[in-house]
Amino acid sequence: MKNGFTLVELMITVAVVAILAMIAVPSYTQYIRRGNRTDATKTLTLDAQALERCYSQSFSYANCAGAAVGTAPSVEGKYSVTIAVPDTSPTAPAAPAPSYLISAVPVGSQVGDTDCALFTLNTTNTQAAQNSAGAANTQICWGST
């Protein structure tokens, strides 16, 4: 009796490993993307806190050093975060009440997360999210479920 593996046994093992990899890799990728959503929620929350601190000192959301108005990467760089503050100067036509809207869209490898393609947070602390089709997906994206 010889010790060793036949070519058929080896090919069956390779096939089983390939099938397991086909199942495991996409599942793992989705798991990582779901975990990276905290980068968006954390960054939006930190920016909102910085804007509120600035507002408590200067009664304006504009020109806040802690959360610069415009677009910047998130804390971990998985999202592009935009802070929009409307013009509330006395010379602005029909100046709205002081407010802000912070939004985050995925970049890089996170773009594949079609369940959470847009995160938003506003002055009233209203959290919202949309999937890539534009449908609301707030509970899943902000971690409520």
N, C-alpha and C positions, 0 to 999 in steps of 0.2 A: 504494500500500500504506500503510495506516494503522498507526502504532505505538500500542501499548497492549494492554490485557487485555480479553477478553470477560467477560461476567458468568458464563458457564459455567466458564471457567478460574479465575476468582476463587473461585467456590463449591467447586470441586474442591480448591483450595489450602486453603480454610477447613476443609473436611471432613478433609483429611489432617492438618492441625494439631490439630484436635479429637480425632482418633483417637490421635495421639501423646500428647496431654495426658492422655487417659483412661488410658493405659498408664503414663505417667511419674509422674503425681502420686501415685497409691497406692503405687507402688514407692518413691518418694522418702520418703513419709511413714513407711513401714515401716523404711526405712534409718535415718531420724532416730530412731525409737523404739528400734531395736536399739542405736544409739549412746548413747542416754540411759540404757541399763541400767547403764552404768558409774557413774552417779550413785548407784544403789542399792548396788552392790558396794563402791564406794569409801567411802560413808558407813557401811555396816555394818562394814567393816574398821577404819575410823578409830575408831568407837565401841567396838569390841572392844579395840583397843589402849588407849584411854583407861580402859576398865574394868579391864584387866589391870594398868596402871600404878597405878591406885587400889588394887587388891587387893594389890599388892606392898608398899604402904605401910601400909594399914589392915587387911588380911586380911578385907575385906568388899567386896562389889560395891555395896552400898547406899550412898547419899549420896555418890556420886562426882561431883565438879564437872565433869570433862571430858566425861562422858556421862550426863546427867541421866536418871534413870529416868522413864519416861512416853513421851508421843508428841511428836514434833517433826518439822519438815520436814527433808528431806535437804539436802546441801550446795547443790545447784542447784535445790532446790524441786520436783523431779519426782516425789518419793516422800514418803509419810508413814511415818516410822520410829518404831517402838515398842520400847522397852527394858523387858523384864520381868525382875525379880529377885525370886525367892521369899524369903519371910521366913525368915531363918536365925538369928533371935535365940534365946537359950536358953529363952525362955518359949513359943516357937512349938511347937505340938503336932507331934511327929514331924518336927522340923526337918530339911530336906534338906541335902545338902552345898551349899556356896556355888556358885551357878551363875547364868547369865543366858541369855536368849534375845532376840536382836535380830531384828526382822522389818520388812520394808518392803513397802508396797503402793503402786501407782502412783496419782497424782492428776493432775488437769487433762488436758492433751492426751495424757499418757502412759497414761491409762486404756485406750486402744485397743490397747495391747500385750497381747493375750490369751495370747501364748506365755509371758509371764513376769508373772503376776498376783500372785505372792508370793515374796519372797526371805527366807531365814532364815539366821542364823549363831548358833551356841551356844558355850558355854564350851569345848568340846573342839575348836573351830574346824571344826565340821561345817557345810559349806555345803549349802544345799538351796534348791530353787525349785519352784514349781508353776505350771501354766498355769491359765486361768480355769475349767477343768473339774475342777481339783483333782488332776490327774495330775502325777507328778514330771517335771520338765524341767530338772534341775540342770545338766547339761553345757552345754546351749544358753544358759541364762540367766547362768551364772557365767563364760561365755566359754571353756570347756574345749574346745569344738569349733569 
